[in-house]
């Protein structure tokens, strides 16, 4: 099968085409013929070899994808050959205390397709059956590929960790990112009031188009000051944070007393320092969040579709242009998700 791999960590040019043996489904596994695969910032971190990243090489990236079942291993009964499916990122042991509570991502054996195992930048991928879910025609192949990681992440952040309630006000940092896009749509579905940030006038308009009530251009405005103005000095109930040092002060400064900040990442990995007195005097809740459980994924997937949870596709690249797709995502020029077409017959979206 044809795949995109890297043999050494580095810039996007380390991504190269390679013929690999077709995968074989073992017990409890599924081989999926991939049609579309989505890019995530985790892909960039793995390719670059950031601290803590360890993968066997050559490595195939791609945490999520859409395709059809090509083969089933023994014991897999919820799928049939030919079924349209999505490959989702996370797998766990299914036996520990965390898994018994439905907290898959707290499992010590939690692993991700495309990270600890070969991923979806390939014509075929083998994945544990627990990571393969039926798809349908509610979304396009590109949209299905773009759904699992960022929508599961945003769902757990808002619904499980931050306990967002109707009528609350939420600040979503970096609306043009996958998590930002998903968080805006989920918050609107909960009937929360959404303030978002974006880094250009064009992205400000796109954030409004997908549901943000107000949008702050963080390149031109002081985010915390503008949030306080928009909320009449109160601040927001919840902040969705996933950038790190570059936005941290603005995020904390935007919270009301007793507010909740939930974070799932640190794109800017610069160490953060802040005054602990603000934490306990203002009684903030600082919440970490990482991926999610299968029950959260299934709850989110039920709401997928036009007018509900529908990924915004920034661009679709052919598999052979994976390096170009990485450069595009790394430039932060995108709004929404960047997708690879494995079959190379998906039209480009701009």
Buried (B, 14 or more C-beta within 10 A) or exposed (E): BBBBBBEEBEEBEBBEEBEBEEBEBEEEBBBBBBBBBBBBBBBBBBBBBEEEEEBEEBBBBBBBBBBBBBBBBEEBEEBEEEBBBBBBBBBBEEEBEBBEEEBBBBBEBBBBBBBBBBBBBBBBBBBBBBBBBEBEEBBBBBBBBBBBBBBBBBBBBBBBBBBBEEEBBBBBBBBBBBBBBBBBBBBBBBEBBBBBBBBBEEBBEBBBEBBBBBBBBBEEBEBBEBBBEBBEEBBBBBBBBBBBBBBBEBBBBBBBEEBBBBBBBBBEEEEEEEEEEEBEEBEBBBBEBBBBBBEBBEBBBEBBBEEEBBBBBBBBBBBBBBBBBBBBBBEBBBBBBBBBBBBEEBEEBE
